[in-house]
Amino acid sequence: MFDVLLKRLLQGEFICEISDENGFRFLQQADNAEQVDEFLSRLQYRLSKTQNSLAYYAAYRQIDAGARRDIQRLFQQFRVELQPVVEWLDMMMACLHRDTALSPGDTLSFGALLQVIESNQALADRLQTFGRFKDFVCTDDAVKSRLEKLLKTLDQWGYLQLSNRDTLIYQVTGKLDYFYQALQFIKEHEQLPITQDEDDVAQESLF
């Protein structure tokens, strides 16, 4: 398990109760976490947790030129994900008739979502607007195909995991906790004029 966890962390994956329950429990043990962190330190990384301790990930221990290039790439990917993920969260609140956004561990049923969206033209129209984002483009205009594309892309990005292939039940992963953490950071700094140096600071703080 140790080697597998290290590989996943170094690949930029988030280890949570949903994505890897055994790995998550392993890292919750202080001795195990210390061993993982010690090994990561040899590669200039450190073991980090999201704000609510719902997911583990590898962060840079020191920021050198190579790390800055990697951080810039990760930050650009976050910018790609930012708007569609926010819109997905808002749409799910409408679909599920809830006043709070999704949290790690929540479940989404493809069948239930499809039924709700097909019976509500406003939601169907909102689903169609995801097509303006490159990663959500769907050649089939049917609601079912568009919903499949939406959930599969979010699965590929690491925000969802298909927990039951027969019933198409998805679970929200701990990466969403990191997303909320990043959103809070952006909100706290939205009044600042973003210069190149400040952008670097933001990237290093997040990654």
FIFI-423994 format. One record per residue (C-alpha): x, y, z. Coordinates in steps of 0.25 Angstrom, whole numbers, plus 5000, padded with zeros to 4 digits. Example, Ala and Ser with C-alpha at 12.3 -4.5 7.8 and 13.67 -1.06 7.14 Angstrom:
residues 2
504949825031;505549965029;
//
This chain:
residues 207
500050005000;501150105003;501750094989;500350114983;500050234991;501350304988;501150284973;499750334974;500150454982;501250484973;500350484961;499550594967;498350504972;497550534985;497450424995;496050425002;495050325008;494350314995;495550304985;496350214993;495750175007;496850085011;497950185007;497150295014;497150215027;498550175026;498950325025;498050365037;499050285045;500150375050;501250285049;500850245034;500750395031;502050425036;502750315028;502050365015;502450505018;503850465021;503950395007;503250515000;504250605006;505350534999;504650584986;504450724991;502950694994;502150695007;500850625011;499750715012;498250715016;497050795012;496450895021;495450795027;496450685027;495650605017;496750585007;498250565006;499150614995;500550644992;500950794992;502350854989;503250865001;504150974994;503851054982;504951054972;504951084957;504450944954;503350944964;502851084959;502651024945;501850914951;501051004960;500751094948;500250974940;499350924952;498851064954;498451074939;497650944941;496950994953;496551124945;495951024934;495150954945;494751074953;493551124945;492950984941;493050924955;492351044961;491251044951;491150894953;491050914969;489951014967;489150924957;489250804967;488650894978;487450924968;487350774964;487350724978;486550834984;487550874995;488051005000;489450955003;490550914993;491050774991;492050715001;493050605000;492350475002;490950514996;490350424986;489850454972;488950364964;488950374949;487550324948;486950414958;487750534952;487250494938;485850494942;485850624949;486550694937;485750634926;484450684934;484950824935;485350904923;486051014931;487050904936;487150844922;487550974917;488550994928;489150854925;489250894910;490151024914;491250934919;491550904904;492251044904;493350984912;494350904904;494350774913;492850764913;492550774898;491550664894;491250624880;489950564884;488850674888;488050574896;487950614911;488450474915;489650484907;489950624912;489850574926;490750454924;491750554918;491650644930;491850534941;492850464933;493750584932;493550624947;493950474950;495250494941;495550624948;495450554962;494250614968;493350494966;493550344966;492650244960;492350154972;491350064966;491450034951;490149954951;489250064957;490150184952;490350244966;491450344968;492050394980;492650534983;494150524986;495050594996;495650674985;494350764986;494850805000;496150854993;495350924983;494551004994;495851035001;496351094988;495051174986;495151234999;496651274997;496251344984;495051414991;495951465002;496851524991;495951564981;496051714984;497551704982;498151754969;498751624963;500151654958;501151544954;501751534968;500351524974;499951424965;501151344968;500851354983;499451304980;499951184973;500951144983;499951164995;498951074987;499950964983;
//
